[in-house]
Amino acid sequence: MKNQKDVPQIILKAKCINHPIDYKWNNKKMQKFVDPFVGNEQLENILSKINHKAAVGLTAALLEWVHWRFRKYATTANDVEKRIEALWCLIDNPEYTMPLDFDIDLDMPAKGSVDGPMWTALMTVKMVDVRYRKGSYFLQSEIIGLVLLARHLCPKRKVFEKWFDKTIKELTLSFPCPYSTENLDESDEAVYDSSTETPISRDFFFDPKFKYSPESSEKALNNFINNLDYKTNPFLCIQKNAS
């Protein structure tokens, strides 16, 4: 999968494209995705089993679910697409990307059935980006809200759930977290180095024909990055770092 212009078949199957906005959305609902830790301990435990590059890859895949759900409705669709591209480059080398800052002045619309979920998703992605660059041992917990949000927005939730369950099992087997989350330093000052982890590609999440191996994974990610138009993506600085 050399680019993300084509909609993944699983997202088509979930009826995400051009589907009416028919889910519930209000401030109370939004808060559950922004601060999702209470009541989702099982999901937090599952996510803690995957390593850092897998966590960023899962973040990119989940954001793509949100992106296609709102492709028809959101004015920020192009910006979201660029952020997804940047997440894949972040996995390869953080120096290839600019920080995924979002709504620094808190003046972006965060209400409504489209702007609200989009704000929530992009703020979550920002925190994942920050914690990955820092090497935070608590990185995986940042994804909880995005998993719940993508599921909530999906017209065919059982399709999403089946995809997520299958994906997280495969991630746990192929990209296990090398440390235990028990008794971690709550100050979050310790730094984990993920640079030696095997890269993960978009194919792992969306191409049913993809057969994973460390070699095939790295090759697929490189193919994806090499086909990006970095000149039109403000979050990429590949040319500068490659020169």
Disulfide bonds with the S-S distance in Angstrom:
none
